[in-house]
Amino acid sequence: MKALILAGGFGTRLRPLSCTRPKILFPIVNKPLLDLTLERLSKSGVSEVILAVNYGAEALKKHCGSSKYGMKILYSEDRIQHDSKNIFSPPRPLGTGGPIKKAENLLGKDESFLVLNGDILTDLDYRALMQSHKKSSGIATIALFTVKDPSRYGVVKFNEESFQITQFFEKPSRNEAPSNLINAGIYALNPKIFNYIPKAKPCSIEREVFPKLASEKTLFGHPFQGLWIDVGKREDYLKANMLILESQKEQSPQNQMFGAHIKTRKPIAIGENASIGEGSMIGPYVVLGKNVNVGMNVSIQNSVVFPGVIISDLVSIKGTVIGENVFIGKHVQIGENCIIGDGAVIEDNVTLVNGVTVCPFKTVSESVFEARCLM
């Protein structure tokens, strides 16, 4: 069984952290999201994975190489030249359908295959999805998940007896949504799907292909329950880490150094070679990456701290994502919904209120009391 992972997204809603890494490599409790997906695919019997890459392609190739978790890894460039006669015209992405057509030769025309949006964290049984697809004899089978607010997603009208999707609506308003069953961004596709996607041009499979399949009665659904999160937004990325924290057993990586009188409130995850100074309070819902150095009398709650961060004494951090190799000075306070980009420096006595974002390698020497981006 083969799987295509759509890994070419620009991660605009996760900037500035996505300025320095593809969002599919964002850590979820100290493990890249991509690795969590590849592990589940391997356990589901997938033997070959094609990564549809664009932004951050070299980082993904370096991370995965030619094989991972016992699966062969191939790459398909997810972009086309806007105008081949103009060498200065930048390439443009192919959308959600174009990469499937672009990878046609790699996927082949003999067997059905899986397609996954790369920014989805889920415990979906991929083998069960493929079994449902083969049983339906349709062209496409969409994994379906129930949410409270379907307006951010593709929504379906669904026949519970035949599993046939009779209508597909991409991001309707709350009042127009026919149900709370949404497109979970994971599909089993028959090779006939290639006939519905134009070659060498952008295509939205949600807007251009699925509605047509629904009208032809060849689109089916596979409802499932369990874990499903689209981590494309800051709050959802934090939520994903918190949910995995709750589900994991406590781990004890090597070479951690804890000072006297520190307090921890579970759940937390602390990476290898991390150190925490005397009198600090860590948790609940905190992830510290490897080689993170936390000073004395520091308080961290509901936050994700990437590897290599240095946090000085008497710092308070709450509801924040802190990028790799950031330096935070003494007496700093960082409020909820802040994002600190890789390599940034927050100098002593600085306060950042809720919603402040700091671009990579930016030095912040003065407090900021309104939500804005520091470039």
Secondary structure, DSSP 4 states (H G I P E B T S, - for coil): -EEEEE-----GGGTTGGGSS-GGG-BSSSSBHHHHHHHHHHHTT--EEEEEE-TTHHHHHHHHTTEETTEEEEEEE-EEES-TT-TTSPEEE-BTTHHHHHTHHHH-SSS-EEEEETTEEE---HHHHHHHHHHHT-SEEEEEEE-S-GGGSEEEEE-TTT-BEEEEEES--TTT-S-SEEEEEEEEE-GGGGGGS-TTS-B-IIIIIHHHHHHTT-EEEEE--S-EEETTSHHHHHHHHHHHHHHSPP---TT-EE-TT-EE-SSEEE-TT-EE-TT-EE-SSEEE-TT-EE-TT-EEESEEE-TT-EE-SS-EEES-EE-TT-EE-TT-EE-TT-EE-TT-EE-TT-EE-TT-EE-TT-EE-S-B-S--EE-
